[in-house]
Amino acid sequence: MRKLILGALVPRAINELEPGLVNLVRRLLEGMAEKQARGETVDLIADLASAIPVEIIGNLLNVPHADRGPLRGWSLKILGALEPAISAAQLSAADIAVREFLDFLEMLVAERKRRPGDPQADVLTRLIQGEVDGERLSHKELLQNCIFILNAGHETTTNLIGNCLVTLARWPGEREKIIANPSLARSAIEEVLRFESSNQLGNRIATADTEIGGIAMPKGTQFTLCIGAANRDPDVFADPHVFRIDRSPNRHLAFATGIHQCAGMHLARLEGRVVTARLGVAHASP
Ligand code: HEM
């Protein structure tokens, strides 16, 4: 599955998205300026930070524009259920969101099977047609992976962009540096990923008896990895609580590491970098 997904997200394929992304960010910023001129309230998350990934992931899976409205709400409800402690109401809202999402995907997949897209560009067609080691995804795997990709690519990137703006507003000296030198956007995004990691926590189950940091973990132990804490580890990062957009080296774990490292990291980095470089960060004051 990872091979099928990764094929559509390799750096070469992602770089081709850059001109469209630059245009999208320009259009969204113009739309915000027009709203402001009409005296309407501008919401940085709704109008910019979440609008970008919804558009990009929607395009990758070729979801019709008219159907994209509920995607973010479903994502938020499903991801909310992954918090370490949740209420019965949150759990049931997530269940309903999964069911609605699946109904929607059943229709989308049926339509794509009738009319396949370009397998180079359309991730859904890749997942439907693709074979790895002679095997295709089962129908259930296909639907679950669509939900996974849509969720993985939405909220994390929305938070990256939102966190970037808030953090630059809180660290005006760093903001000035970027305004003076937009080419710092690349390393600034790495520092935002470290300093305010979109994914603070990750869940694991020990598949064999093991020991971590001197603590015994019998097979079946459920535990939470604290990515946010690892990224402020004073043994790895000098002055870990200082936000420094030109930090180097910056070996953060925001995209995890190992065989399940984030498959969408090149895309997420591109989205973050384009916004940071373009926004005339001066507008991001609180
Ligand atoms: C700032 C944005 C993002 C962050 C911080 C992030 C973070 C992560 C992390 C920490 C993991 C590992 C999860 C685990 O092993 O438990 C992961 C996996 C994954 N991410 Fe992302 N992600 C981001 C954006 C994206 C985007 C834009 C996509 C797709 C378009 C994506 C697709 C995936 C996929 C498919 C995996 C699973 C990889 C595997 O299990 O082999 N992510 N991501």
Residues whose N, C-alpha, C, O or C-beta is under 5 A from the ligand:
A	BS01	HEM	R2 I149 A152 G153 T156 T157 L160 S198 N199 G202 N203 L253 A254 F255 A256 I259 H260 Q261 C262 A263 G264 M265 L267 A268
